[in-house]
Amino acid sequence: MIFLLKRITMLLMAVSALMVGLMPGVAMAHGERATEPYIRTRTVHWYDVKWSTEKVNVNDQVVVTGKFRLFGDWPEAVSLPNLTYLGNGAPSAMLVREETYINGIPARQSHKDLVLGRDYDFKIVLRGRVPGKWHFHPMLNVSGAGPIIGPGDWIEVVGNRADFKQSLTTMHGLKIDDLETYGVKNAQIWQAGHVLLAIVWLLWWLRRPLIIPRWRAKEQGRDDLLVTRTDDRMAVVFFVVVLAVVIIGFTQVKKNYPQLVPLQAGVEKPEPLPAGPQWVTVKYKRAEYDVPGRSMRIVAEFENLSDRAVTIGEFDTANLRFVNKASPVALKAVDPKYPKELLPAHGLVLDKQEPLQPGEKRTVVLNATDAAWEVERLVSFLTNVDSRTGGLIFFYDEKGNRSISEVSGPILPVFKGARI
């Protein structure tokens, strides 16, 4: 029987390994799909994200740049970005993050009071550490809301893991060959010492009967048998030993490292980027999601306040870019290296493709149709706490200049054949 169970277990493990091996590469990432749609569509919108390279050697750098906007229609159920931290979403430290910047200012610490409806520039510098193909995202951690992940791309690290070194020279001239191993032995010695003290302390109390005899002594009012004078003396000895270890350790550290930098607890308050040109005002009318057709349709009224003709080039939501393929300038704005899974094949389809003329006001139906709504697990916005959707609309003039507006509002489910 045991032999049969072992054979079945081995067979199941083999089948599982085969299924994992047959999965496409894209399916091996995208943990952001577990995030609720109302967070992904109405909190942080990432755009102009670029990866400097898709392949690096161990110890070589890759730079990720871009911008993000804190959506003006921030969900009521999500904590406001009063305290945030710019990080990265990746499978552990396969790439080492060496530098981060927001609006050109080092972002080593947390940031407070980011402004809704405004844009911020970011830059993340990474260095290859572990060979393999890894999926990397920029990520904004919001206190009370958790990580909000940006678009991701695959970065391949090649070379030998043993070649990775993270060395530096301190301001006092101390040369550290490898930060990954520096001070580890010293920390292990201290940990082993404290573990030894804890074991001795436990063994002191475990050397005699515990539960029943002590309970009986307690019932008989003999508290003097529970903690003896010998126990008191042992407690004093332990107190003196621990105090001496702390004092000696502190003295040695101050002697060997006279200048110490404490853990940083301050926060920065970066100013948002200057507001861009607002060529077009967007007045949300209504929206629906065609469940079997996998299509979102948004009706909005657009008014061109600029002195130039503009076209609707792109609808951006939840890291998906629905690009108007009828607009050459919009297509030209898409980097050929941008992750294809984030560019839905059907793109953005308008019921009226003519450019908006200066001063013109027009109601337009935007159709964003693709299986990506299901693949990215975004259709549950129909059952979210407020059943709303949102995104950014990119407008272009004939020279390729761009203006960005927000659109958001309630959304209702419909079925195939329904029309707004």
TIZA-609593 format. One record per residue: z, x, y of N, C-alpha, C, O in turn. Coordinates in steps of 0.001 Angstrom, whole numbers, plus 500000, padded with zeros to 6 digits. Each point is the difference from the previous one (the first is absolute). Layout:
N
ZXYZXYZXYZXY;...
//
This chain:
420
500000500828498791500000499172501209500000500861501257499252499751500945;501610501275499044500060500902501148498668500722500178499527500193501120;499874500205497747498704500677500062498945499085500620499179500452500799;500839498247498832499036499046500538500182499817501505499023499938500745;502238499975499700500270499856501434499498501211500772499441499860501087;500756501327498355499519501214500662498480499982500131499456500384501035;499860499169497914498529499951500029499517499016501054499046500281500725;501616498554499363499610498991500995500227500531501403499168499805500886;501968500872499320500302500566501323498957501025500401499534499997501139;500096500877497943498985501021500290498660499360500324499281500472500881;500378498452498408498738499310500245499990499374501392499001500092500714;502108499270499677500089499389501333499904501049501093499350499775501021;501291501368498773499922501073500987498577500524500138499553500299501108;499742499812497790498622500471500049499100499017500729499156500399500802;501026498297498915499199498981500684500279500011501499499075499891500805;502201500241499574500361500038501425499364501188500686499468499874501103;500584501292498246499393501192500588498503499830500163499428500433501001;499920498926498001498559499776500087499653499068501142499031500241500720;501747498692499461499748499044501088500159500660501357499205499763500910;501833501073499226500192500709501263498849500945500266499536500113501135;500001500567497833498889500934500177498703499332500372499160500597500672;500663498138498889498760499286500289500016499308501345498956499531500455;502195500389500200500066499345501304499242500811501032500052501230499970;499234498103500958499334500733501061501017500667500910501154499579500085;498388501490500608500891500777500849500667499182501073501168500231500308;498113498799500282500567499223501095501205499203499542500928499779500778;499070499789497982501096499173499508501260500804499741501052499423499722;498862501893500362501151500830499739500842500228501250500924500814499987;498766498477501083500781500149501232500240498613500576500124499026499257;499940500887502057500089498728500703501298499251499736499978498799499729;501137501889500348501280499322499913500251499079501175500881499142499944;498332501035501145500175499142501170499639498554499716500349499112500778;498955500638498117499634498622499669501223499155499672499916498772499985;501213501869499753501225499261499739500650499483501280500904499166499944;498642501326501210500558499565501278499468498616500347498829499701499763;502035499456500801499608498633500330498831499994500995499962500823500914;499090498253498912498825499951500887500342499817501469499329500569500860;501710498642499449500310499780501417500487501288500665499920500136501221;500585500812497978500361501308500551498749500843500198499856500662501028;499247499321498011498808500849500065499005499530501048499265500811500563;500702497878499710499005499488500942500522499835501416499216499792500927;502128500299499260500515499659501331501098500939500497500816499612500836;499205501608498660501003500948500509499324501239500580499879500134501217;499681500771497907499373501247500449498549500021499545499711499890498808;499376500253502153498576500110499682499543501427500282500096500493501124;499405500155497826499542501383500093498481500010500208499278499222499377;500253501648501486498553500131500187499661501429500417500878500778500372;497834499550499561499495501347500301500682501066499140500144501144500429;500277498484498362500678500949499121498966500917499352499001499538499449;501256501771500627499086500994499427500793501057499247501095500392500404;498321500059498486500543501093499214499076501193500197498789499877499815;501761501279500557499167501152500340499188500506498817498930500582500182;501568499200498618499281500423498806500479499185498821501087499423500036;498107500529498918500372499286498787500399500948498876500413499564498925;499461501753501335500302500977498960500603501240500643499411500567500920;501744499855498613500666501182500544500514500861498857500253499518498896;499893501768501398500643500901499059501511499936500187500484499566501046;500249500859497954501444500145500144500279500917501190499406501072500117;501487498507500753500389500699501229499083499717501189500316500405501118;498554498910498673499116499678501118500405498669500626500657499177499363;498939500620501905500422498834500760498944498896500016498799500260499928;501684498503500168499175498834500270500692499233501125501218499820499991;497982499733500977500541499334501178499539498539499999498812499714499850;502138499373500317499710498570500069500293499538501430501106500186500506;497898499213500132500163499530501376499595498532500090499359499466499095;501016499897501991499615498613500215500888499343501038500736500661500733;499174498024499309500797499207500932500568498793499254499486499593498958;501580499849501597500517498744499476500452499127501165500445500481501042;499420498219498736500440499022500991501110499152499408499904499526498868;501146500291501910501051499069499612499580498611500445499890499715501193;499880499431497828499381498705500261500858499160500940501222499944499859;498127499409501096500726499172500956500650498788499369501086499594500414;498254499809498568500549498836499304500848500476498820499713499683498846;501325501076501463500877500572498973500748498873499292500537499115500666;499512500893497981500648498904499266501481499865500327500702500998500168;499761497774499920501413499742500267500892500487498857501159500354500218;498293499663498561500794500376498837500108501506499807500654500448499058;498723500344501808499997501459499863500747500613501182499802499598501146;501048501368498565500747500671501062499055500661500991498981500570499609;501352499355501659499189500617501039500035501524499873500974500549499485;497977500145500976499954501468499864500888500702501019499533500833500777;501751498823499213500938500634500923500371501411499557500405500829500815;499454499439497888500267501334499469498987500266498898499969499291498993;499200501733501197498918500277499058499944501488499686500600500828500684;498658499483498257499795501406499624498615500131499377499654499262499077;499564501674501427498657500240499489500069500898498778500493501126500079;499021498386498801500015500780498768498667499905499289498966499757500621;501068500434498089498786499904499202500319499397498645501071500226499437;497982499004500052500131499409498683499178500793499006498775500046500106;501880500579498929499327500827499010500864500068498752501201499739500071;498208500611498775500791500113498767500824501275500002499581501016499446;501608498933501185500890501141500109499376501077500895499024499746500705;501551501453499256499559501072500909498857500800499388500097501217499842;498820498089499816498824500697499503499311500764501129499370501034499777;500764498429501448499599500701501202501232500090500894500722499016500159;499521502139500418501168500199500843499652499618501429499027500502500562;501772498605500030499782499619501400500685501020500893501223500139499982;497968500576500804500523501078500834500209499582501450500935500462500653;498195498663499853500098499609501401499625498530500144499134499500499282;501518499817501641499621498635500373500092499864501510500877500579500640;498201498644499918499964499798501446499708498532500304499245499340499286;501362500168501776499653498703500568499666500220501465500829500472500778;497961499185499582499513500221501369500117501465500411500300500312501152;499456500589497881500028501422500283501378500622500053500111501209500203;500962497997499618501372500495500054500531500123498573499827499079499202;500823502051500456500538500148498638500882498821499608500873499578500758;498884499901498045500718498812499525500911500380498843499928499413498920;500933501575501317500936500422498950501106498978499798500561499887498910;499753499360502161501113499067499947499492498563500027498795499753500064;502123499324499888499632498591500093499634499645501431500313500732500940;499018498130499208499582499524501310500545498593500227500156499221499060;500124500474502179500578498702500313499143499249501003499249500583500781;500895498100499166499427499101501003498493500179500177499510500102501124;499748499935497743498549499975500114499569498635500534500628498984499703;498312501001501076499607498813500757498987499183499203498989500533499543;501282498172500291499056499113499327498750499832500844500053499963501230;498815499937498073498730499807500685499399501267500573498975499944500680;501645501198499059499494501261500543499649500961498870500401499815498851;498836501220501511499455500942499024500698501359500099500493500397501056;499530500300497804500583501334499917499073500894499190499373499561499036;500555501679501368499200500998499299500905500779499049501153500270500335;498342500095498483500815500772499077499188501121499366498772499963499939;501964501028499597499395501143499300500995500499498964501175500206500305;498350499987498466500829500493498902499317501210499377498835499927499611;501888501183500295499464501226499411500656500217498645501224500069499896;497950500039499064500477500171498628499486501314499430499039500581500503;501623499877498431499543501201499310500030499753498503500969499463499462;497952500939499870499889499785498565501100500712499229500291501167500262;500319498133498787501118500571499241499779499935498496500117501013499312;499564497800500173499844499815498561498554499611499706499510499014500551;499796501737498592498608499655499677499890498602499403500854499564499228;498081499751501148499765498642499518499300499198501071499683500518501071;500075498215498640499364499090500950501030498955500406500457499214499170;499904500782502107501103499189500469499556499049501096499143500327500821;501457498492499177499673498981500992501002500098501136501209499930499779;498289500229501432500872500234501150499796498932501066498868499631500311;502246499872500251499985499022501090500882500484501140501051500587499745;498557499187501499500998500062501073500925498793499863499597498969499461;501621501151501015500976498929499775501003499969501149500499501037500438;499783497760500040501017499823501036501181499263499382499872498856499565;501274501808500401501213499380499489500701499267501136500301500599501033;499960498115498785500652499176501003501377499617499479500126499401498932;500909500950501831501366499690499587500178498488499847499736499234500926;500709500358497901500189498584499718498806499338499360500125498905499451;498708501736500606498785499425499417499426500861498887499291499494499130;501009501809500885499497500884498961498703500672500399499605499945501165;499721500695497874498765500734500297498805499069500188499801499067499221;499416501190501806498741499283500236498884501030499879499861500887500842;499351498981498105499072501052499591498624499772500604499510498873500072;499876502230500362498655499965500558498942500212498938500326500056498814;498410500065501579498913500211499034500169501321499266500484500981500564;499110499030498171500169501199499183498692500537499491499028499259499852;500944502041499878498823500650499431500463501036498987501148500445500020;497929499929499091500311500981498971499820501402500555498987500305500629;502004500545499133499932501409500375500196500824498731501006499866499304;498023500979500413500067500834498797500532501381500354499492500666500902;501533499751498377500573501327500162499593500837498793500230499599498859;499163501564501388499547500871498912500718501345500110500482500377501068;499577500329497821500644501305499983501147500036499015500076499173499091;500816501787501089501115500229499097501304499593500677500293500453501106;500481498703498240501273499549500554500939501167500310500756499954500970;499192501090498203500904501142500186499687500783501264500835500776500464;497987499038500099499624500737501208500610499410501265499979500631501057;500568498152498834500530499363501209501255500710500478500938500217499233;499068500137502031501155500616500637500196499377501373499046499778500745;502195499949499566500331499474501318500998500965500634501212499813499900;498264501210500748500837501051500566500084499862501512499151499373500633;501883501220499925500157500027501456500991501088500384500715500545499159;499306499756502141500944500950500571500824499270501050499446499397500920;501867500654498946500875499290500935500038500721501339499482501108500138;501138498247500846500095500581501342500850501266500027499942500768500961;500848499451497984500823501210499927499348501082499155500609501034499725;498152498725499865499295501023499251500165499920498501499483500854499280;501231498134500225500162499844498559498696499505499391499456498979500421;500048501747498590498752499627499342500305499243498714500696500500499116;498778498305500799500183499152498818498663499907499281499026499491500555;500926500997498219498739500038499249499560498622499547498810499684500033;502132499498499547499629498683499477501125499010500304501100500116499461;498620498923501394501009499010500368500384499108498833501089499425499994;498030500449499014500286499119498875501152500522499146500709499214499373;499483502107500598501042500584499158501103500650500817501017500412499443;498802499687501873500992500680500836501327499239500002500047498808500305;501017501895499352501332499413500031500344499109498820501098499446499948;497978500403499094500257499099498871501138500527499127500883499238499606;499100502063500090501044500562499146501374499857500650500980499671499332;499081500576501958501273499873500709500524498562499926501188499771499775;497902499263500420500393498589499917500457499641498594500953499238499833;498373501305499152500386499711498623501382500556499670500762499377499261;499563501808501291501325500578499766501082499106500594501018499737499360;498756499797501870500978499109500631500138498689499225501107499498499804;497765499959499759500054498756499232500738500203498681500804499161499594;498917501956499744500667500271498719501508500147500197500787499542499171;499609501098501930501424500154500276500691498670500214501090499772499474;498292499352501290500599498686500241500015499149498731500951499255499762;497997500855499425499974499272498724501120500493499090500648499210499314;499576502117500686501070500558499172501360499472500442500817499623499159;499438500344502143501250499448500504500172498538499582501089499580499609;497814499645500480500070498584499624500309499834498520500780499126499620;498610501712499539500240499903498558501449500332499666500640499311499206;499867501756501414501399500374499749500945498883500428500965499694499300;498759499703501844500851498913500502499983498802499046501040499400499727;497760500255499765499912498886499050500704500320498693500710499162499445;499087502070500062500646500371498738501517499982500120500703499712499032;499794500596502151501458499964500195500551498605499736501071499858499410;498213499119501020500471498621499807499588499428498645500622499062499500;498333501504499913499527499491498705500714500656498825499757499633498850;501124501335501421500641500740498909501044499169499264500465500391498929;499905498463501642501038499166499391499481498568499871498999499641500620;501687499537498569499541498602499837499891499292501349500787500237500916;498225498898499174499709499418501310500320498507500083501036499623500549;498106499539498925500009498585500349501238499266499507500790499522500815;499402500376497865501090499184499461501371500573500362500839499261500514;499425502033499238501325500530500357500311499879501490501138499698500360;497908500524500488500252499900501435500225498545500414500803499705500885;498469499395498452500195498568500294501411499560499604500658499253500725;499796501226498103501344499642499535501058500575500940500997499341500295;498783501892500175500964500598500941500035499208501302501060499815500599;497778499723499826499940499201501216500718498681499816500697499547500908;499147499819497926500654498739499719501520500148499966500731499072500347;499736502103499233501444500229499892500588500537501291501193500296500063;497987499831500959500494500477501280500254501493500054500689500472500905;498771500284498148500200501445499950498835500718500712499243500743499375;500632499024501929498949500678500762500203501509500028499057500753500239;502174499685499517500273501437500022499308500720498852499797501213500056;499834498032498886499289500617498873498496500131500248499312500749499307;500197498531501668498556500026500258499588501267500725499009500631499631;501734499747501389499721501229500754501275500817500016500966499642500675;499041501469498575501178500843499871500038501044501107499054500147500773;502058500573499284500104501079500982498993501105499708499498500655500913;500210499543497801498975500989499644498633499576500549499220500833500461;500503497855499481498748499495500576499951500262501504498964500386500540;502163499399500122500049500251501441499728501470500302499274500321500940;501304500561498269499777501429500237498533500362499784499422500772500765;499980498658498180498583500270499739499127499488501154499022500647500373;501333498190500189499242499459501126500081500928501209499009500213500698;502185500337499542500166500941501107499153501247499769499362500504500924;500634499991497838499193501182499678498520499723500263499310500821500605;500209498036498945498592499653500218499694499875501490498952500454500460;501952498937500286499791499850501438499881501364500678499121500207500837;501754500710498804499984501334500594498716500731499622499379500650500841;500226499239497894498782500685499541498772499475500735499183500781500487;500686497891499594498833499409500670499996500357501482498952500316500562;502221499633500073500086500352501418499634501465500220499299500334500956;501176500534498159499672501424500122498502500240499820499406500799500724;499979498503498300498557500148499776499217499560501229499040500660500397;501368498229500204499301499493501187500130500980501169499017500293500680;502188500208499547500232500912501126499239501319499795499332500490500911;500783500075497878499307501260499719498489499821500101499302500845500560;500192498031498884498567499746500074499517499853501427498959500546500366;501793498715500448499633499819501410500008501336500738499105500285500796;501920500537498931500096501302500660498829500900499628499443500684500858;500184499319497868498895500835499552498673499556500615499174500824500392;500642497872499681498755499488500585499914500380501474498943500428500463;502144499424500276500003500358501416499767501495500197499390500419500983;501106500385498064499809501444500093498560500398499713499423500830500703;499996498565498251498640500360499607498939499343500882498920500556500201;501395498258500323499036499273500837500709499564501283500447498859500108;499653502046500857500775499689501215499402498881500839500723499324500732;497969500471499172499358498949500785499376498982499051499056500308499273;501484498480500745499535498936499122499467498838500821500523499689501070;498439499678498420499440498812500637500419498788499170499620499908498833;501137499180501721500447498835499224498843499057499682498933500087500609;501282499024498447499004498970499707499734499178501256500928499575500688;497797500209499598499625499337501240500113498483499852499453499412499067;501258499971501857500204498550499952499411499300501218500116498780500119;499261501957500781499427499388501198498705499273499702499407500198498941;500155498974501968498742499268499868499171500206501266500531500267501078;498160499602498759499081500137501119499439498624500368500017499072499192;499498500820502014499370498769500456498622500337500570499870500241501200;499103499778497949498664500358500491499386498878500826500167498820499693;499135501560501338499278499015500797498707499624499289499346500875499432;500264497861500580498733499616499345498808500582500742500108500422501151;498761499593498172498770500453500636499633499053501135500375498828499970;498895501664501030499548499094501066499208498836499420499190500180499090;501046498644501435499304498815499499498496500148500190499533500369501077;499716499340497869498548500108500073499388498828500752500693499045500349;498015501035499896499320498920500724500011498703499203499736500009498798;500562498896501850500030498686499356498773499224500466500062499232500960;498820500982498343498743499380500407499979498501499717499464499212500779;501138500408498075499839498631499505501370499382499738500868500624499389;499314498159501074501197499242499651499703499170498753498904499463499842;502078500443499287499831499282498736500990498847499967501210500198500111;498262498605499736500841498814499885499862499450498585498957499470499616;502113500669499630499991499565498608499909498477499922500724499287500694;498379500230498454499845498565499793500656499562498684500970499241500001;498492501243498894500543499657498685499404500963498968499069500752500290;501488499203498510499520500869498927500281499355498662500910499181499867;498302501196499143500192499493498648499610501083499012499221500902500309;501339498988498496499626500914498926499431499186498847500684499157499421;498052501107500253499328499336498890500459500673498716499576501116499698;501287498218499545500643500612498849498989500448498945499990501182499656;499142497920499803499055500476498982498909500895500577499470500860499297;500188498944501982498945500802500611500475501339500513499185500828500405;502143499409499588500576501260500460499491500350501393499501501099500245;500637497956500640499443500173501342500982499499501049500517498887499907;499730501954501091500793499579501146499051499672501144499093500770500316;501134498070500298499174499590501141500911499743501187500938499207499919;498783501457501158500791499876501230499098499466501106498903500513500220;501563498464500466499294499462501157500763500417501250501200499753500120;498101500872500796500634500454501237499009499873501146498785500060499810;501766499763501380499179499933501199500074501350500715501087500500500292;497760500074499983499913501311500635499431499838501410499034499270500219;501584501422500718499491500016501364499819501448500445500959500771500035;497810499590500304499666501360500413500331500180501484499330499442500868;501711501344499405500425500229501382499377501263500597500230500308501170;498988500420498040499439501258500474498645499780500670499510498875500102;499905502223500348498685499960500635498896500455499067498929500413500444;501340499508498240499033500471499005499958499023498829500951499260499752;497938500756499547499875499185498784500725500706498860499866501210499822;500897498028499414500774500590498902499755499216498721499671498815500027;500498501876498856499881499381498681501324500119499257500775500927500233;499475498121498868501172500059499133499645500907498839499148499663499178;501506501491500752499596500999499021500851500088498760499506500416498951;501775499202501130500875500239498846501249499137500088500525499746501084;499939499808497755501288499321499865500854500842499072499633500239498850;501504500209501653500859500946499284501335499336499703500687499554500919;499695500374497791501288499427499616500451500597498684499183500219499105;502115500049500765500594500497498754499251501205499448499832500127498787;499717500759502098499261501221499665498580499729499511499292500942499644;500274497808500329498628499661499645499148499923501268500423499438501010;498377501132498924499101500000501144498763499165499675499112500450499275;500835498329501266498836499144499828499040500306501155500223499572501133;498720501165498570499074500488501021498785499083500070499450499603498973;500139500067502244498819499184500237498756500859499757499635500832500831;499726498954498029498853500838499647498768499684500817499012500732499947;501035498173500816498881499682500883500087500763501320499103499898500837;501967500860499349500196500768501235499841501482499707500864500588499349;498051500035501116499783501429499750501108500873500575500378500996499384;500148498647501785501042500834500603501291499924499187500740500980499919;499531497865499482501195499870499165499864500815498723500955500644499564;497866499329499841499762500799498793500089501489500303500500500777499187;499021499613501970500033501407500380501431500485500200500274501190499841;500633497914500503501395500380500238500782500228498712501144500452500049;498265499247498811500685500169498720499705501390499450498841500368499815;502195500389499931499866501336499422499470499869498564500576499260499202;498334501447500459499468499904498634501010500386498923499868499579498851;501142501221501509500984500441499026501185499047499894500924500242499223;499055498675501553501134499078499973500098499354498611498968499695499401;502252500086500068500156499422498649499209498710499831500174499042500753;498961500954498250499101498857499795500754498733499608499557498896500320;501589501248498985500728498806499577500631499262501172500443498861499852;499600501785501317500555499358501190498908499450500907500282499508501092;498470500577498453498857499462500741499346498914499146499069500291499250;501398498470500849499429498928499185498479499938500129499446500095501095;499897499744497758498535500092499954499314498926500835498964500267500609;501591498524499432499349498920500732500182500128501509499247499419500782;501764501351499611500209500217501420500411498739500747500562499070499421;499147500919501877500336498880500878498715499266500367499040500609500473;500951498087499307498816499175500291500372498992501089501004499296499890;498181500645501155500228499072501110498983498873499956498865500192499563;501545498641500888499033498901500051499038500161501190498925499400500033;501491501428500945499143500281501159500052501496500270501013500529500456;497872500145499255499974501445500078499598500528501377500126501198500255;499395497936500632499528500484501288501153500622500787501125499504499933;498614501577500814501059500625500809500547499026501043499291499132500509;501988501045499787500625499222501064499593500587501342500240501176500275;499152498011500541499541500465501307501165500008500994500986499292499796;498912501500501275501070500026501005500329498598500514499112499253500411;502169500407499562500457498703500465499818498866499016500425498877500274;498955501385498584499733498930499027501261499665499207500804500870499665;499337497827500046501083499504499157499361499312498799499129499145500156;501314501235498635499353499491498793501016499870498869500888500841499854;498976498100499346500810499821498795499217500537498811498852499615499776;501773501273499468499335500679498895500840499847498733501230500020500045;498080499828498832500655499962498689499829501362499335498875500453499789;502224500191499886499974501286499315500248499774498518501005499399499621;498091501076499545500125499859498552500262501374499375499156500893500070;501997499262499331500347501238499300500120499657498521501046499538499545;497885500689499714499921499586498603499953501221499099499136500862500157;501788499210498905499970501099499034501123499806498982501006499343500269;498786501255498540501037499966498967501216500826500395501042499933499348;498823500847501722501118500840500445501240499178500316501118500497499864;498707498254500556501156499147500283500870499839498751501228499987500082;498112499891498761500730499866498743500478501364499501501144500151499573;497959500841500488500343501331499502501196500576500751500887500606499400;499129499202501906501089500529500813501222499073500029500977500283500694;498967498613498555501130499061499890500410499455501363501183499953500339;497825499641500425500260499497501342499998498477500084500405499443501020;499149499877497935499871498547500099501350499298499980500072498809500304;500988501890499351501300499327500002500507499745501413501093499463500176;498114500923500847500419499630501361500011498475500144500603499469500934;498738499834498152499999498540500042501383499435499655500329498876500380;500466501902498907501327499530499615501108500837500646501157499930499583;498493500849501420501002500814500689500885499144500894499812498789500115;501150501865500510500992499264500760499414499277501203500588499026500471;498258501427500045499429499305501158498512499691499859499418499388500895;499945501027497988498579499692499732499124500300501217499257499142500477;500848502077500005499186500444501123499239501249499590500379500696499058;498559499573501652499228501210499770499696500640501343500194499385501048;499338501830498916499693500693501242499204501261499749499870500454498863;499601500105502202499226501232499889499472500426501354500278499375501024;498954501706498959499384500533501205498502499738499968499368500100498948;500065499564502210498559499827500133499480501107500907500516500207501099;498460500503498436499402501094500753498693499512500633499120499472499321;500781500718501981498798499642500744499288501290500438500640500985500369;498024498982499579499209501168500378498932499603501013499446498902499948;500275502027500983498824499809500849498846500791499404500164500642498962;498691499322501669498810500627499428500107501520499944499259500639499253;501658499959501530500173501447499996501055500456498983500250501198499866;500358497873499431501001500352499004501414500039500517500919500328499250;499287499340502032501362499907500528500720498818499359499363499037499573;501964501039500363500754499038499199501167499401500767500622500655500837;499658498086498857501180499310500499500646499276498823499302499498499119;502029500447500864500728499408498871500840498827500486500710500102501001;499201498784498279500807498818500298500685499534498717499543500293498896;501561498976501270500731499460498859499635498535499792499658499287500943;500424500281497796499824498592499678501003499649498916500171500758499045;500492498104501090500980499586498996500274498519500153499784499413501059;500700499995497853500344498588500028500196499431498614499852500721499013;500479497996500886500213499369498696498709499965499184498899500004500550;501261499961498130498850499932499103500307499011498876501131499912499521;497824499337500064500147498994498958499051500294498847498906500520500221;501498499152498538499104500181498864499021498843499882500362498849500245;498408501451499384498988498984499728499293500391498714500285501043499413;498771498091500145499258500287498793498510500024500297499560499539501053;499687500988498034498579500241500207499304498742500510500219498896499503;498935501307501505499267498883500570500603499524501309499326499350500798;501926500967499422500649499584501244499473500836501148499688501177499825;500214498226501338499524500689501177500924499697501168500591498925500100;499509502072500782500826499801501181499305499078500980500543499709501066;
//
